[in-house]
């Protein structure tokens, strides 16, 4: 899941982000408890956290942010945002003890 928070300075973006992280973490536990107690125990043992990546898109060019395709070779080069997206997806898929990867009995 991804969330983008934008707005002018001093409008509470950091506060909203902090509250949102707590809410997401809370709902991970609620879903785990409602579906399977074993999931809840795994989450407690792992001490899972909500990962947040803060970017300032004004600090880098659009190409460095998103990536680009080389017209000559048709080869894709990841940007910062796409590298983070790949990292998040690979972390979620490689976690062997993730509640989504537990075998149901």
N, CA, C and O atoms as a GROMACS GRO file, in nm:
protein
  420
    1UNK      N    1   0.085  -0.116   0.000
    1UNK     CA    2   0.000   0.000   0.000
    1UNK      C    3   0.090   0.122   0.000
    1UNK      O    4   0.196   0.122   0.063
    2UNK      N    5   0.049   0.224  -0.068
    2UNK     CA    6   0.126   0.347  -0.072
    2UNK      C    7   0.038   0.468  -0.046
    2UNK      O    8  -0.080   0.471  -0.082
    3UNK      N    9   0.097   0.566   0.016
    3UNK     CA   10   0.027   0.690   0.047
    3UNK      C   11   0.119   0.806   0.014
    3UNK      O   12   0.238   0.803   0.045
    4UNK      N   13   0.064   0.908  -0.050
    4UNK     CA   14   0.138   1.029  -0.079
    4UNK      C   15   0.070   1.143  -0.006
    4UNK      O   16  -0.051   1.164  -0.021
    5UNK      N   17   0.146   1.216   0.072
    5UNK     CA   18   0.092   1.331   0.146
    5UNK      C   19   0.161   1.455   0.093
    5UNK      O   20   0.283   1.468   0.102
    6UNK      N   21   0.082   1.547   0.039
    6UNK     CA   22   0.136   1.671  -0.016
    6UNK      C   23   0.060   1.789   0.042
    6UNK      O   24  -0.055   1.775   0.085
    7UNK      N   25   0.124   1.905   0.041
    7UNK     CA   26   0.058   2.026   0.088
    7UNK      C   27   0.159   2.134   0.120
    7UNK      O   28   0.279   2.108   0.124
    8UNK      N   29   0.110   2.254   0.143
    8UNK     CA   30   0.199   2.365   0.176
    8UNK      C   31   0.264   2.345   0.313
    8UNK      O   32   0.220   2.261   0.391
    9UNK      N   33   0.368   2.423   0.341
    9UNK     CA   34   0.436   2.412   0.472
    9UNK      C   35   0.342   2.444   0.589
    9UNK      O   36   0.248   2.522   0.576
   10UNK      N   37   0.371   2.381   0.702
   10UNK     CA   38   0.300   2.406   0.829
   10UNK      C   39   0.151   2.373   0.823
   10UNK      O   40   0.069   2.443   0.883
   11UNK      N   41   0.116   2.266   0.749
   11UNK     CA   42  -0.026   2.229   0.741
   11UNK      C   43  -0.055   2.094   0.808
   11UNK      O   44  -0.166   2.043   0.797
   12UNK      N   45   0.044   2.035   0.877
   12UNK     CA   46   0.021   1.914   0.953
   12UNK      C   47   0.052   1.785   0.880
   12UNK      O   48   0.002   1.680   0.919
   13UNK      N   49   0.131   1.790   0.774
   13UNK     CA   50   0.163   1.669   0.698
   13UNK      C   51   0.237   1.567   0.784
   13UNK      O   52   0.207   1.448   0.779
   14UNK      N   53   0.332   1.612   0.863
   14UNK     CA   54   0.409   1.520   0.949
   14UNK      C   55   0.319   1.456   1.054
   14UNK      O   56   0.334   1.338   1.086
   15UNK      N   57   0.228   1.532   1.109
   15UNK     CA   58   0.135   1.479   1.209
   15UNK      C   59   0.043   1.376   1.146
   15UNK      O   60   0.020   1.270   1.203
   16UNK      N   61  -0.009   1.406   1.028
   16UNK     CA   62  -0.096   1.312   0.957
   16UNK      C   63  -0.019   1.183   0.926
   16UNK      O   64  -0.074   1.074   0.940
   17UNK      N   65   0.106   1.196   0.885
   17UNK     CA   66   0.189   1.079   0.855
   17UNK      C   67   0.210   0.993   0.979
   17UNK      O   68   0.199   0.870   0.973
   18UNK      N   69   0.240   1.054   1.090
   18UNK     CA   70   0.262   0.980   1.215
   18UNK      C   71   0.134   0.907   1.259
   18UNK      O   72   0.141   0.791   1.299
   19UNK      N   73   0.020   0.973   1.250
   19UNK     CA   74  -0.107   0.911   1.287
   19UNK      C   75  -0.140   0.798   1.192
   19UNK      O   76  -0.187   0.692   1.234
   20UNK      N   77  -0.116   0.819   1.063
   20UNK     CA   78  -0.145   0.717   0.963
   20UNK      C   79  -0.061   0.591   0.986
   20UNK      O   80  -0.112   0.480   0.970
   21UNK      N   81   0.066   0.607   1.022
   21UNK     CA   82   0.151   0.491   1.051
   21UNK      C   83   0.095   0.412   1.168
   21UNK      O   84   0.092   0.288   1.164
   22UNK      N   85   0.049   0.481   1.273
   22UNK     CA   86  -0.008   0.412   1.389
   22UNK      C   87  -0.136   0.338   1.352
   22UNK      O   88  -0.159   0.226   1.397
   23UNK      N   89  -0.220   0.402   1.271
   23UNK     CA   90  -0.347   0.340   1.231
   23UNK      C   91  -0.322   0.216   1.145
   23UNK      O   92  -0.385   0.113   1.165
   24UNK      N   93  -0.229   0.226   1.050
   24UNK     CA   94  -0.198   0.110   0.966
   24UNK      C   95  -0.145  -0.004   1.051
   24UNK      O   96  -0.186  -0.119   1.033
   25UNK      N   97  -0.055   0.026   1.143
   25UNK     CA   98   0.000  -0.077   1.231
   25UNK      C   99  -0.111  -0.140   1.315
   25UNK      O  100  -0.113  -0.262   1.332
   26UNK      N  101  -0.202  -0.059   1.366
   26UNK     CA  102  -0.314  -0.110   1.445
   26UNK      C  103  -0.400  -0.205   1.363
   26UNK      O  104  -0.437  -0.312   1.411
   27UNK      N  105  -0.432  -0.167   1.239
   27UNK     CA  106  -0.518  -0.251   1.156
   27UNK      C  107  -0.449  -0.380   1.114
   27UNK      O  108  -0.516  -0.481   1.090
   28UNK      N  109  -0.316  -0.380   1.104
   28UNK     CA  110  -0.245  -0.505   1.078
   28UNK      C  111  -0.274  -0.604   1.190
   28UNK      O  112  -0.299  -0.721   1.164
   29UNK      N  113  -0.271  -0.557   1.316
   29UNK     CA  114  -0.300  -0.644   1.429
   29UNK      C  115  -0.446  -0.685   1.434
   29UNK      O  116  -0.477  -0.800   1.465
   30UNK      N  117  -0.537  -0.593   1.404
   30UNK     CA  118  -0.679  -0.626   1.408
   30UNK      C  119  -0.712  -0.733   1.305
   30UNK      O  120  -0.784  -0.828   1.336
   31UNK      N  121  -0.660  -0.718   1.185
   31UNK     CA  122  -0.685  -0.818   1.082
   31UNK      C  123  -0.624  -0.952   1.122
   31UNK      O  124  -0.687  -1.056   1.102
   32UNK      N  125  -0.503  -0.950   1.178
   32UNK     CA  126  -0.438  -1.074   1.219
   32UNK      C  127  -0.517  -1.145   1.328
   32UNK      O  128  -0.530  -1.267   1.325
   33UNK      N  129  -0.570  -1.071   1.424
   33UNK     CA  130  -0.646  -1.132   1.534
   33UNK      C  131  -0.777  -1.188   1.481
   33UNK      O  132  -0.819  -1.297   1.522
   34UNK      N  133  -0.843  -1.115   1.392
   34UNK     CA  134  -0.971  -1.161   1.340
   34UNK      C  135  -0.957  -1.283   1.251
   34UNK      O  136  -1.047  -1.367   1.248
   35UNK      N  137  -0.846  -1.296   1.178
   35UNK     CA  138  -0.834  -1.406   1.082
   35UNK      C  139  -0.768  -1.528   1.142
   35UNK      O  140  -0.812  -1.641   1.117
   36UNK      N  141  -0.663  -1.508   1.222
   36UNK     CA  142  -0.591  -1.624   1.272
   36UNK      C  143  -0.503  -1.581   1.389
   36UNK      O  144  -0.426  -1.486   1.378
   37UNK      N  145  -0.514  -1.651   1.498
   37UNK     CA  146  -0.435  -1.618   1.616
   37UNK      C  147  -0.287  -1.639   1.589
   37UNK      O  148  -0.202  -1.567   1.642
   38UNK      N  149  -0.254  -1.738   1.507
   38UNK     CA  150  -0.115  -1.766   1.474
   38UNK      C  151  -0.051  -1.645   1.405
   38UNK      O  152   0.065  -1.613   1.431
   39UNK      N  153  -0.124  -1.577   1.318
   39UNK     CA  154  -0.074  -1.456   1.252
   39UNK      C  155  -0.039  -1.349   1.355
   39UNK      O  156   0.065  -1.284   1.346
   40UNK      N  157  -0.126  -1.333   1.452
   40UNK     CA  158  -0.104  -1.233   1.556
   40UNK      C  159   0.023  -1.263   1.635
   40UNK      O  160   0.101  -1.172   1.664
   41UNK      N  161   0.043  -1.389   1.668
   41UNK     CA  162   0.164  -1.427   1.743
   41UNK      C  163   0.290  -1.403   1.661
   41UNK      O  164   0.391  -1.360   1.716
   42UNK      N  165   0.286  -1.429   1.532
   42UNK     CA  166   0.401  -1.405   1.445
   42UNK      C  167   0.431  -1.256   1.439
   42UNK      O  168   0.547  -1.216   1.447
   43UNK      N  169   0.328  -1.174   1.426
   43UNK     CA  170   0.349  -1.029   1.421
   43UNK      C  171   0.410  -0.978   1.551
   43UNK      O  172   0.497  -0.892   1.548
   44UNK      N  173   0.365  -1.031   1.664
   44UNK     CA  174   0.421  -0.990   1.791
   44UNK      C  175   0.568  -1.028   1.802
   44UNK      O  176   0.649  -0.950   1.852
   45UNK      N  177   0.604  -1.148   1.757
   45UNK     CA  178   0.742  -1.194   1.765
   45UNK      C  179   0.832  -1.112   1.673
   45UNK      O  180   0.947  -1.084   1.708
   46UNK      N  181   0.782  -1.074   1.556
   46UNK     CA  182   0.864  -1.003   1.459
   46UNK      C  183   0.882  -0.856   1.494
   46UNK      O  184   0.972  -0.790   1.443
   47UNK      N  185   0.795  -0.804   1.581
   47UNK     CA  186   0.796  -0.661   1.614
   47UNK      C  187   0.794  -0.578   1.486
   47UNK      O  188   0.879  -0.492   1.464
   48UNK      N  189   0.696  -0.607   1.402
   48UNK     CA  190   0.683  -0.545   1.271
   48UNK      C  191   0.659  -0.395   1.285
   48UNK      O  192   0.596  -0.349   1.380
   49UNK      N  193   0.710  -0.320   1.188
   49UNK     CA  194   0.692  -0.176   1.185
   49UNK      C  195   0.638  -0.136   1.048
   49UNK      O  196   0.656  -0.208   0.950
   50UNK      N  197   0.575  -0.022   1.043
   50UNK     CA  198   0.534   0.036   0.916
   50UNK      C  199   0.653   0.112   0.862
   50UNK      O  200   0.707   0.201   0.929
   51UNK      N  201   0.695   0.079   0.742
   51UNK     CA  202   0.809   0.146   0.679
   51UNK      C  203   0.762   0.274   0.611
   51UNK      O  204   0.659   0.274   0.544
   52UNK      N  205   0.837   0.381   0.628
   52UNK     CA  206   0.805   0.508   0.563
   52UNK      C  207   0.930   0.560   0.493
   52UNK      O  208   1.040   0.558   0.548
   53UNK      N  209   0.912   0.606   0.372
   53UNK     CA  210   1.020   0.665   0.293
   53UNK      C  211   0.979   0.808   0.260
   53UNK      O  212   0.878   0.830   0.192
   54UNK      N  213   1.057   0.904   0.307
   54UNK     CA  214   1.026   1.044   0.284
   54UNK      C  215   1.111   1.095   0.169
   54UNK      O  216   1.233   1.082   0.170
   55UNK      N  217   1.045   1.154   0.071
   55UNK     CA  218   1.113   1.207  -0.047
   55UNK      C  219   1.077   1.354  -0.066
   55UNK      O  220   0.966   1.396  -0.034
   56UNK      N  221   1.171   1.429  -0.118
   56UNK     CA  222   1.144   1.565  -0.161
   56UNK      C  223   1.160   1.567  -0.313
   56UNK      O  224   1.271   1.578  -0.363
   57UNK      N  225   1.048   1.558  -0.386
   57UNK     CA  226   1.058   1.549  -0.531
   57UNK      C  227   1.116   1.674  -0.597
   57UNK      O  228   1.159   1.669  -0.712
   58UNK      N  229   1.118   1.784  -0.526
   58UNK     CA  230   1.176   1.906  -0.582
   58UNK      C  231   1.328   1.904  -0.579
   58UNK      O  232   1.393   1.983  -0.646
   59UNK      N  233   1.385   1.812  -0.502
   59UNK     CA  234   1.530   1.808  -0.485
   59UNK      C  235   1.601   1.738  -0.601
   59UNK      O  236   1.721   1.757  -0.620
   60UNK      N  237   1.529   1.657  -0.678
   60UNK     CA  238   1.591   1.586  -0.790
   60UNK      C  239   1.505   1.600  -0.915
   60UNK      O  240   1.387   1.635  -0.908
   61UNK      N  241   1.565   1.571  -1.029
   61UNK     CA  242   1.492   1.584  -1.156
   61UNK      C  243   1.387   1.474  -1.168
   61UNK      O  244   1.392   1.374  -1.097
   62UNK      N  245   1.294   1.494  -1.258
   62UNK     CA  246   1.187   1.397  -1.281
   62UNK      C  247   1.244   1.263  -1.327
   62UNK      O  248   1.196   1.157  -1.286
   63UNK      N  249   1.347   1.267  -1.411
   63UNK     CA  250   1.409   1.144  -1.461
   63UNK      C  251   1.473   1.066  -1.347
   63UNK      O  252   1.460   0.944  -1.340
   64UNK      N  253   1.542   1.136  -1.257
   64UNK     CA  254   1.605   1.068  -1.143
   64UNK      C  255   1.501   1.019  -1.042
   64UNK      O  256   1.524   0.922  -0.971
   65UNK      N  257   1.388   1.086  -1.038
   65UNK     CA  258   1.281   1.044  -0.946
   65UNK      C  259   1.209   0.920  -0.998
   65UNK      O  260   1.190   0.824  -0.924
   66UNK      N  261   1.168   0.923  -1.124
   66UNK     CA  262   1.085   0.816  -1.179
   66UNK      C  263   1.161   0.710  -1.256
   66UNK      O  264   1.121   0.593  -1.256
   67UNK      N  265   1.272   0.747  -1.321
   67UNK     CA  266   1.346   0.655  -1.406
   67UNK      C  267   1.325   0.690  -1.552
   67UNK      O  268   1.249   0.781  -1.584
   68UNK      N  269   1.394   0.618  -1.639
   68UNK     CA  270   1.379   0.646  -1.782
   68UNK      C  271   1.411   0.523  -1.864
   68UNK      O  272   1.476   0.430  -1.817
   69UNK      N  273   1.365   0.525  -1.988
   69UNK     CA  274   1.395   0.418  -2.082
   69UNK      C  275   1.489   0.475  -2.188
   69UNK      O  276   1.463   0.582  -2.243
   70UNK      N  277   1.597   0.403  -2.215
   70UNK     CA  278   1.693   0.445  -2.317
   70UNK      C  279   1.632   0.414  -2.453
   70UNK      O  280   1.604   0.298  -2.483
   71UNK      N  281   1.611   0.517  -2.538
   71UNK     CA  282   1.545   0.492  -2.667
   71UNK      C  283   1.628   0.402  -2.760
   71UNK      O  284   1.571   0.332  -2.844
   72UNK      N  285   1.759   0.404  -2.747
   72UNK     CA  286   1.843   0.324  -2.836
   72UNK      C  287   1.841   0.176  -2.799
   72UNK      O  288   1.829   0.090  -2.886
   73UNK      N  289   1.853   0.146  -2.670
   73UNK     CA  290   1.862   0.006  -2.627
   73UNK      C  291   1.731  -0.048  -2.569
   73UNK      O  292   1.718  -0.168  -2.546
   74UNK      N  293   1.635   0.040  -2.546
   74UNK     CA  294   1.506   0.004  -2.483
   74UNK      C  295   1.528  -0.055  -2.343
   74UNK      O  296   1.449  -0.138  -2.297
   75UNK      N  297   1.634  -0.012  -2.277
   75UNK     CA  298   1.666  -0.059  -2.143
   75UNK      C  299   1.614   0.041  -2.041
   75UNK      O  300   1.632   0.162  -2.055
   76UNK      N  301   1.549  -0.011  -1.937
   76UNK     CA  302   1.490   0.072  -1.833
   76UNK      C  303   1.593   0.097  -1.722
   76UNK      O  304   1.663   0.005  -1.680
   77UNK      N  305   1.600   0.221  -1.676
   77UNK     CA  306   1.683   0.257  -1.561
   77UNK      C  307   1.591   0.310  -1.452
   77UNK      O  308   1.516   0.405  -1.473
   78UNK      N  309   1.597   0.246  -1.335
   78UNK     CA  310   1.510   0.287  -1.224
   78UNK      C  311   1.550   0.423  -1.170
   78UNK      O  312   1.667   0.461  -1.170
   79UNK      N  313   1.450   0.496  -1.124
   79UNK     CA  314   1.472   0.618  -1.050
   79UNK      C  315   1.458   0.589  -0.901
   79UNK      O  316   1.439   0.474  -0.861
   80UNK      N  317   1.468   0.692  -0.821
   80UNK     CA  318   1.460   0.675  -0.675
   80UNK      C  319   1.326   0.614  -0.634
   80UNK      O  320   1.321   0.521  -0.554
   81UNK      N  321   1.219   0.667  -0.688
   81UNK     CA  322   1.085   0.620  -0.652
   81UNK      C  323   1.063   0.475  -0.694
   81UNK      O  324   1.007   0.396  -0.618
   82UNK      N  325   1.107   0.439  -0.814
   82UNK     CA  326   1.088   0.302  -0.860
   82UNK      C  327   1.178   0.205  -0.783
   82UNK      O  328   1.140   0.090  -0.762
   83UNK      N  329   1.297   0.250  -0.742
   83UNK     CA  330   1.383   0.163  -0.660
   83UNK      C  331   1.318   0.135  -0.525
   83UNK      O  332   1.323   0.022  -0.476
   84UNK      N  333   1.258   0.237  -0.466
   84UNK     CA  334   1.190   0.218  -0.338
   84UNK      C  335   1.071   0.124  -0.356
   84UNK      O  336   1.047   0.037  -0.272
   85UNK      N  337   0.996   0.141  -0.465
   85UNK     CA  338   0.882   0.053  -0.491
   85UNK      C  339   0.928  -0.092  -0.505
   85UNK      O  340   0.864  -0.182  -0.450
   86UNK      N  341   1.037  -0.116  -0.577
   86UNK     CA  342   1.089  -0.252  -0.591
   86UNK      C  343   1.135  -0.307  -0.456
   86UNK      O  344   1.114  -0.425  -0.426
   87UNK      N  345   1.197  -0.224  -0.375
   87UNK     CA  346   1.243  -0.265  -0.242
   87UNK      C  347   1.125  -0.308  -0.155
   87UNK      O  348   1.131  -0.411  -0.088
   88UNK      N  349   1.021  -0.228  -0.156
   88UNK     CA  350   0.903  -0.258  -0.074
   88UNK      C  351   0.838  -0.389  -0.119
   88UNK      O  352   0.801  -0.472  -0.036
   89UNK      N  353   0.826  -0.406  -0.250
   89UNK     CA  354   0.764  -0.528  -0.302
   89UNK      C  355   0.849  -0.650  -0.271
   89UNK      O  356   0.796  -0.754  -0.234
   90UNK      N  357   0.981  -0.639  -0.287
   90UNK     CA  358   1.068  -0.754  -0.259
   90UNK      C  359   1.070  -0.787  -0.111
   90UNK      O  360   1.076  -0.904  -0.075
   91UNK      N  361   1.066  -0.686  -0.023
   91UNK     CA  362   1.061  -0.712   0.121
   91UNK      C  363   0.934  -0.784   0.160
   91UNK      O  364   0.937  -0.874   0.244
   92UNK      N  365   0.822  -0.746   0.101
   92UNK     CA  366   0.694  -0.808   0.134
   92UNK      C  367   0.689  -0.952   0.085
   92UNK      O  368   0.631  -1.037   0.152
   93UNK      N  369   0.748  -0.979  -0.030
   93UNK     CA  370   0.743  -1.113  -0.086
   93UNK      C  371   0.844  -1.209  -0.027
   93UNK      O  372   0.822  -1.330  -0.028
   94UNK      N  373   0.955  -1.158   0.025
   94UNK     CA  374   1.061  -1.243   0.077
   94UNK      C  375   1.046  -1.276   0.224
   94UNK      O  376   1.122  -1.359   0.276
   95UNK      N  377   0.953  -1.215   0.291
   95UNK     CA  378   0.936  -1.238   0.434
   95UNK      C  379   0.868  -1.372   0.455
   95UNK      O  380   0.746  -1.384   0.440
   96UNK      N  381   0.946  -1.474   0.491
   96UNK     CA  382   0.893  -1.609   0.505
   96UNK      C  383   0.789  -1.621   0.616
   96UNK      O  384   0.697  -1.702   0.606
   97UNK      N  385   0.802  -1.540   0.721
   97UNK     CA  386   0.710  -1.550   0.834
   97UNK      C  387   0.600  -1.445   0.826
   97UNK      O  388   0.530  -1.420   0.924
   98UNK      N  389   0.586  -1.383   0.712
   98UNK     CA  390   0.480  -1.287   0.693
   98UNK      C  391   0.346  -1.358   0.707
   98UNK      O  392   0.332  -1.473   0.666
   99UNK      N  393   0.246  -1.291   0.764
   99UNK     CA  394   0.115  -1.354   0.779
   99UNK      C  395   0.058  -1.401   0.645
   99UNK      O  396  -0.016  -1.499   0.641
  100UNK      N  397   0.091  -1.332   0.537
  100UNK     CA  398   0.040  -1.373   0.407
  100UNK      C  399   0.106  -1.501   0.356
  100UNK      O  400   0.051  -1.568   0.269
  101UNK      N  401   0.223  -1.536   0.410
  101UNK     CA  402   0.295  -1.654   0.365
  101UNK      C  403   0.279  -1.773   0.458
  101UNK      O  404   0.337  -1.879   0.432
  102UNK      N  405   0.203  -1.758   0.565
  102UNK     CA  406   0.183  -1.871   0.656
  102UNK      C  407   0.088  -1.974   0.592
  102UNK      O  408  -0.008  -1.938   0.524
  103UNK      N  409   0.117  -2.099   0.616
  103UNK     CA  410   0.031  -2.204   0.564
  103UNK      C  411  -0.088  -2.220   0.657
  103UNK      O  412  -0.074  -2.223   0.779
  104UNK      N  413  -0.206  -2.231   0.597
  104UNK     CA  414  -0.326  -2.251   0.679
  104UNK      C  415  -0.339  -2.398   0.712
  104UNK      O  416  -0.311  -2.485   0.629
  105UNK      N  417  -0.381  -2.425   0.834
  105UNK     CA  418  -0.396  -2.564   0.881
  105UNK      C  419  -0.538  -2.608   0.863
  105UNK      O  420  -0.572  -2.721   0.895
   0.00000   0.00000   0.00000
